[in-house]
Amino acid sequence: MAEARYITTQVRNKILRGIDPVKERQEKDLKKINRIKKEV
């Protein structure tokens, strides 16, 4: 329960700083995909 509240606080802080959490996650996923492609 405390963990979920911590995550929402993190997300709220990111939004306040003008960071889109969804976009950030997509960028991380893209980096992960690119890393996997390089390994193959």
N, CA, C and O atoms as a Maestro MAE file, in Angstrom:
{
 s_m_m2io_version
 :::
 2.0.0
}

f_m_ct {
 s_m_title
 :::
 protein
 m_atom[160] {
  # First column is atom index #
  i_m_mmod_type
  r_m_x_coord
  r_m_y_coord
  r_m_z_coord
  i_m_residue_number
  s_m_chain_name
  s_m_pdb_residue_name
  s_m_pdb_atom_name
  i_m_atomic_number
  :::
  1 25 0.838 -1.200 0.000 1 A "MET " " N  " 7
  2 3 0.000 0.000 0.000 1 A "MET " " CA " 6
  3 2 0.880 1.261 0.000 1 A "MET " " C  " 6
  4 15 0.672 2.186 -0.786 1 A "MET " " O  " 8
  5 25 1.845 1.268 0.883 2 A "ALA " " N  " 7
  6 3 2.765 2.405 0.935 2 A "ALA " " CA " 6
  7 2 3.546 2.519 -0.373 2 A "ALA " " C  " 6
  8 15 3.892 3.614 -0.818 2 A "ALA " " O  " 8
  9 25 3.815 1.358 -0.977 3 A "GLU " " N  " 7
  10 3 4.561 1.332 -2.231 3 A "GLU " " CA " 6
  11 2 3.777 2.048 -3.340 3 A "GLU " " C  " 6
  12 15 4.342 2.847 -4.086 3 A "GLU " " O  " 8
  13 25 2.495 1.761 -3.440 4 A "ALA " " N  " 7
  14 3 1.649 2.381 -4.469 4 A "ALA " " CA " 6
  15 2 1.599 3.897 -4.266 4 A "ALA " " C  " 6
  16 15 1.649 4.660 -5.231 4 A "ALA " " O  " 8
  17 25 1.501 4.324 -3.015 5 A "ARG " " N  " 7
  18 3 1.442 5.758 -2.724 5 A "ARG " " CA " 6
  19 2 2.765 6.410 -3.127 5 A "ARG " " C  " 6
  20 15 2.783 7.527 -3.645 5 A "ARG " " O  " 8
  21 25 3.868 5.705 -2.884 6 A "TYR " " N  " 7
  22 3 5.197 6.212 -3.247 6 A "TYR " " CA " 6
  23 2 5.304 6.391 -4.757 6 A "TYR " " C  " 6
  24 15 5.849 7.388 -5.232 6 A "TYR " " O  " 8
  25 25 4.782 5.426 -5.508 7 A "ILE " " N  " 7
  26 3 4.834 5.480 -6.976 7 A "ILE " " CA " 6
  27 2 4.012 6.673 -7.473 7 A "ILE " " C  " 6
  28 15 4.463 7.415 -8.346 7 A "ILE " " O  " 8
  29 25 2.823 6.858 -6.928 8 A "THR " " N  " 7
  30 3 1.991 7.978 -7.384 8 A "THR " " CA " 6
  31 2 2.663 9.305 -7.046 8 A "THR " " C  " 6
  32 15 2.561 10.263 -7.812 8 A "THR " " O  " 8
  33 25 3.343 9.367 -5.915 9 A "THR " " N  " 7
  34 3 4.077 10.587 -5.542 9 A "THR " " CA " 6
  35 2 5.191 10.839 -6.548 9 A "THR " " C  " 6
  36 15 5.401 11.970 -6.986 9 A "THR " " O  " 8
  37 25 5.899 9.778 -6.910 10 A "GLN " " N  " 7
  38 3 6.969 9.878 -7.906 10 A "GLN " " CA " 6
  39 2 6.414 10.400 -9.224 10 A "GLN " " C  " 6
  40 15 6.975 11.316 -9.825 10 A "GLN " " O  " 8
  41 25 5.315 9.813 -9.665 11 A "VAL " " N  " 7
  42 3 4.698 10.204 -10.932 11 A "VAL " " CA " 6
  43 2 4.253 11.664 -10.863 11 A "VAL " " C  " 6
  44 15 4.459 12.428 -11.806 11 A "VAL " " O  " 8
  45 25 3.643 12.045 -9.743 12 A "ARG " " N  " 7
  46 3 3.175 13.420 -9.586 12 A "ARG " " CA " 6
  47 2 4.355 14.387 -9.660 12 A "ARG " " C  " 6
  48 15 4.258 15.438 -10.295 12 A "ARG " " O  " 8
  49 25 5.458 14.041 -9.019 13 A "ASN " " N  " 7
  50 3 6.655 14.887 -9.052 13 A "ASN " " CA " 6
  51 2 7.180 15.025 -10.477 13 A "ASN " " C  " 6
  52 15 7.595 16.107 -10.892 13 A "ASN " " O  " 8
  53 25 7.158 13.923 -11.221 14 A "LYS " " N  " 7
  54 3 7.631 13.958 -12.608 14 A "LYS " " CA " 6
  55 2 6.738 14.857 -13.458 14 A "LYS " " C  " 6
  56 15 7.227 15.627 -14.285 14 A "LYS " " O  " 8
  57 25 5.419 14.755 -13.249 15 A "ILE " " N  " 7
  58 3 4.480 15.586 -14.011 15 A "ILE " " CA " 6
  59 2 4.718 17.061 -13.665 15 A "ILE " " C  " 6
  60 15 4.690 17.922 -14.545 15 A "ILE " " O  " 8
  61 25 4.951 17.344 -12.380 16 A "LEU " " N  " 7
  62 3 5.210 18.725 -11.956 16 A "LEU " " CA " 6
  63 2 6.474 19.266 -12.623 16 A "LEU " " C  " 6
  64 15 6.559 20.457 -12.925 16 A "LEU " " O  " 8
  65 25 7.447 18.395 -12.849 17 A "ARG " " N  " 7
  66 3 8.694 18.816 -13.491 17 A "ARG " " CA " 6
  67 2 8.561 18.809 -15.018 17 A "ARG " " C  " 6
  68 15 9.501 19.149 -15.737 17 A "ARG " " O  " 8
  69 25 7.370 18.414 -15.501 18 A "GLY " " N  " 7
  70 3 7.125 18.434 -16.936 18 A "GLY " " CA " 6
  71 2 7.600 17.173 -17.645 18 A "GLY " " C  " 6
  72 15 7.833 17.180 -18.854 18 A "GLY " " O  " 8
  73 25 7.743 16.089 -16.885 19 A "ILE " " N  " 7
  74 3 8.151 14.819 -17.489 19 A "ILE " " CA " 6
  75 2 6.910 13.940 -17.628 19 A "ILE " " C  " 6
  76 15 6.171 13.733 -16.666 19 A "ILE " " O  " 8
  77 25 6.698 13.432 -18.826 20 A "ASP " " N  " 7
  78 3 5.569 12.536 -19.067 20 A "ASP " " CA " 6
  79 2 6.012 11.116 -18.746 20 A "ASP " " C  " 6
  80 15 6.840 10.557 -19.465 20 A "ASP " " O  " 8
  81 25 5.471 10.510 -17.664 21 A "PRO " " N  " 7
  82 3 5.912 9.180 -17.255 21 A "PRO " " CA " 6
  83 2 5.704 8.127 -18.343 21 A "PRO " " C  " 6
  84 15 6.521 7.217 -18.486 21 A "PRO " " O  " 8
  85 25 4.625 8.243 -19.103 22 A "VAL " " N  " 7
  86 3 4.339 7.264 -20.158 22 A "VAL " " CA " 6
  87 2 5.405 7.357 -21.248 22 A "VAL " " C  " 6
  88 15 5.933 6.343 -21.705 22 A "VAL " " O  " 8
  89 25 5.712 8.585 -21.653 23 A "LYS " " N  " 7
  90 3 6.722 8.814 -22.693 23 A "LYS " " CA " 6
  91 2 8.075 8.295 -22.221 23 A "LYS " " C  " 6
  92 15 8.821 7.677 -22.981 23 A "LYS " " O  " 8
  93 25 8.373 8.559 -20.952 24 A "GLU " " N  " 7
  94 3 9.637 8.124 -20.368 24 A "GLU " " CA " 6
  95 2 9.739 6.600 -20.419 24 A "GLU " " C  " 6
  96 15 10.789 6.050 -20.753 24 A "GLU " " O  " 8
  97 25 8.632 5.920 -20.082 25 A "ARG " " N  " 7
  98 3 8.615 4.460 -20.087 25 A "ARG " " CA " 6
  99 2 8.805 3.943 -21.515 25 A "ARG " " C  " 6
  100 15 9.533 2.976 -21.736 25 A "ARG " " O  " 8
  101 25 8.146 4.592 -22.486 26 A "GLN " " N  " 7
  102 3 8.272 4.183 -23.888 26 A "GLN " " CA " 6
  103 2 9.714 4.306 -24.352 26 A "GLN " " C  " 6
  104 15 10.220 3.439 -25.065 26 A "GLN " " O  " 8
  105 25 10.379 5.391 -23.944 27 A "GLU " " N  " 7
  106 3 11.781 5.601 -24.319 27 A "GLU " " CA " 6
  107 2 12.661 4.517 -23.718 27 A "GLU " " C  " 6
  108 15 13.584 4.033 -24.373 27 A "GLU " " O  " 8
  109 25 12.383 4.132 -22.473 28 A "LYS " " N  " 7
  110 3 13.150 3.069 -21.815 28 A "LYS " " CA " 6
  111 2 12.943 1.757 -22.554 28 A "LYS " " C  " 6
  112 15 13.892 1.004 -22.776 28 A "LYS " " O  " 8
  113 25 11.678 1.483 -22.940 29 A "ASP " " N  " 7
  114 3 11.371 0.254 -23.678 29 A "ASP " " CA " 6
  115 2 12.101 0.244 -25.015 29 A "ASP " " C  " 6
  116 15 12.635 -0.788 -25.422 29 A "ASP " " O  " 8
  117 25 12.127 1.387 -25.703 30 A "LEU " " N  " 7
  118 3 12.825 1.484 -26.987 30 A "LEU " " CA " 6
  119 2 14.309 1.187 -26.821 30 A "LEU " " C  " 6
  120 15 14.903 0.472 -27.628 30 A "LEU " " O  " 8
  121 25 14.902 1.745 -25.765 31 A "LYS " " N  " 7
  122 3 16.323 1.502 -25.495 31 A "LYS " " CA " 6
  123 2 16.568 0.026 -25.247 31 A "LYS " " C  " 6
  124 15 17.562 -0.536 -25.707 31 A "LYS " " O  " 8
  125 25 15.639 -0.607 -24.504 32 A "LYS " " N  " 7
  126 3 15.750 -2.033 -24.200 32 A "LYS " " CA " 6
  127 2 15.671 -2.851 -25.489 32 A "LYS " " C  " 6
  128 15 16.460 -3.773 -25.700 32 A "LYS " " O  " 8
  129 25 14.704 -2.502 -26.352 33 A "ILE " " N  " 7
  130 3 14.517 -3.204 -27.627 33 A "ILE " " CA " 6
  131 2 15.764 -3.051 -28.485 33 A "ILE " " C  " 6
  132 15 16.233 -4.022 -29.080 33 A "ILE " " O  " 8
  133 25 16.310 -1.824 -28.553 34 A "ASN " " N  " 7
  134 3 17.512 -1.577 -29.353 34 A "ASN " " CA " 6
  135 2 18.698 -2.378 -28.839 34 A "ASN " " C  " 6
  136 15 19.497 -2.888 -29.624 34 A "ASN " " O  " 8
  137 25 18.810 -2.490 -27.516 35 A "ARG " " N  " 7
  138 3 19.900 -3.238 -26.911 35 A "ARG " " CA " 6
  139 2 19.786 -4.722 -27.282 35 A "ARG " " C  " 6
  140 15 20.783 -5.376 -27.587 35 A "ARG " " O  " 8
  141 25 18.541 -5.243 -27.248 36 A "ILE " " N  " 7
  142 3 18.298 -6.648 -27.598 36 A "ILE " " CA " 6
  143 2 18.640 -6.876 -29.072 36 A "ILE " " C  " 6
  144 15 19.249 -7.888 -29.420 36 A "ILE " " O  " 8
  145 25 18.249 -5.936 -29.936 37 A "LYS " " N  " 7
  146 3 18.538 -6.057 -31.378 37 A "LYS " " CA " 6
  147 2 20.047 -6.122 -31.630 37 A "LYS " " C  " 6
  148 15 20.516 -6.901 -32.459 37 A "LYS " " O  " 8
  149 25 20.798 -5.290 -30.899 38 A "LYS " " N  " 7
  150 3 22.256 -5.262 -31.069 38 A "LYS " " CA " 6
  151 2 22.878 -6.591 -30.666 38 A "LYS " " C  " 6
  152 15 23.835 -7.050 -31.289 38 A "LYS " " O  " 8
  153 25 22.323 -7.216 -29.608 39 A "GLU " " N  " 7
  154 3 22.864 -8.483 -29.111 39 A "GLU " " CA " 6
  155 2 22.619 -9.619 -30.089 39 A "GLU " " C  " 6
  156 15 23.440 -10.527 -30.216 39 A "GLU " " O  " 8
  157 25 21.487 -9.566 -30.781 40 A "VAL " " N  " 7
  158 3 21.131 -10.656 -31.720 40 A "VAL " " CA " 6
  159 2 22.048 -10.603 -32.941 40 A "VAL " " C  " 6
  160 15 21.918 -11.427 -33.846 40 A "VAL " " O  " 8
  :::
 }
 m_bond[159] {
  # First column is bond index #
  i_m_from
  i_m_to
  i_m_order
  :::
  1 1 2 1
  2 2 3 1
  3 3 4 2
  4 3 5 1
  5 5 6 1
  6 6 7 1
  7 7 8 2
  8 7 9 1
  9 9 10 1
  10 10 11 1
  11 11 12 2
  12 11 13 1
  13 13 14 1
  14 14 15 1
  15 15 16 2
  16 15 17 1
  17 17 18 1
  18 18 19 1
  19 19 20 2
  20 19 21 1
  21 21 22 1
  22 22 23 1
  23 23 24 2
  24 23 25 1
  25 25 26 1
  26 26 27 1
  27 27 28 2
  28 27 29 1
  29 29 30 1
  30 30 31 1
  31 31 32 2
  32 31 33 1
  33 33 34 1
  34 34 35 1
  35 35 36 2
  36 35 37 1
  37 37 38 1
  38 38 39 1
  39 39 40 2
  40 39 41 1
  41 41 42 1
  42 42 43 1
  43 43 44 2
  44 43 45 1
  45 45 46 1
  46 46 47 1
  47 47 48 2
  48 47 49 1
  49 49 50 1
  50 50 51 1
  51 51 52 2
  52 51 53 1
  53 53 54 1
  54 54 55 1
  55 55 56 2
  56 55 57 1
  57 57 58 1
  58 58 59 1
  59 59 60 2
  60 59 61 1
  61 61 62 1
  62 62 63 1
  63 63 64 2
  64 63 65 1
  65 65 66 1
  66 66 67 1
  67 67 68 2
  68 67 69 1
  69 69 70 1
  70 70 71 1
  71 71 72 2
  72 71 73 1
  73 73 74 1
  74 74 75 1
  75 75 76 2
  76 75 77 1
  77 77 78 1
  78 78 79 1
  79 79 80 2
  80 79 81 1
  81 81 82 1
  82 82 83 1
  83 83 84 2
  84 83 85 1
  85 85 86 1
  86 86 87 1
  87 87 88 2
  88 87 89 1
  89 89 90 1
  90 90 91 1
  91 91 92 2
  92 91 93 1
  93 93 94 1
  94 94 95 1
  95 95 96 2
  96 95 97 1
  97 97 98 1
  98 98 99 1
  99 99 100 2
  100 99 101 1
  101 101 102 1
  102 102 103 1
  103 103 104 2
  104 103 105 1
  105 105 106 1
  106 106 107 1
  107 107 108 2
  108 107 109 1
  109 109 110 1
  110 110 111 1
  111 111 112 2
  112 111 113 1
  113 113 114 1
  114 114 115 1
  115 115 116 2
  116 115 117 1
  117 117 118 1
  118 118 119 1
  119 119 120 2
  120 119 121 1
  121 121 122 1
  122 122 123 1
  123 123 124 2
  124 123 125 1
  125 125 126 1
  126 126 127 1
  127 127 128 2
  128 127 129 1
  129 129 130 1
  130 130 131 1
  131 131 132 2
  132 131 133 1
  133 133 134 1
  134 134 135 1
  135 135 136 2
  136 135 137 1
  137 137 138 1
  138 138 139 1
  139 139 140 2
  140 139 141 1
  141 141 142 1
  142 142 143 1
  143 143 144 2
  144 143 145 1
  145 145 146 1
  146 146 147 1
  147 147 148 2
  148 147 149 1
  149 149 150 1
  150 150 151 1
  151 151 152 2
  152 151 153 1
  153 153 154 1
  154 154 155 1
  155 155 156 2
  156 155 157 1
  157 157 158 1
  158 158 159 1
  159 159 160 2
  :::
 }
}
